[in-house]
Amino acid sequence: MSETDISDYIAQNPRMAGVLFTICLLLTQTGNASAAILGTHGGP
């Protein structure tokens, strides 16, 4: 799949651009939350 195919698909389905943006936003937030949880150590 080339870059023009993807841009044509997004142009024909503008709602999918919002869906892709939301998925990227959720993945970013999940990564930050898991890093914050795993970054603390209660051990010696």
Secondary structure, 3 states (H helix, E strand, C coil): CCHHHHHHHHHHCHHHHHHHHHHHHHHHHHHHHHHHHHCCCCCC
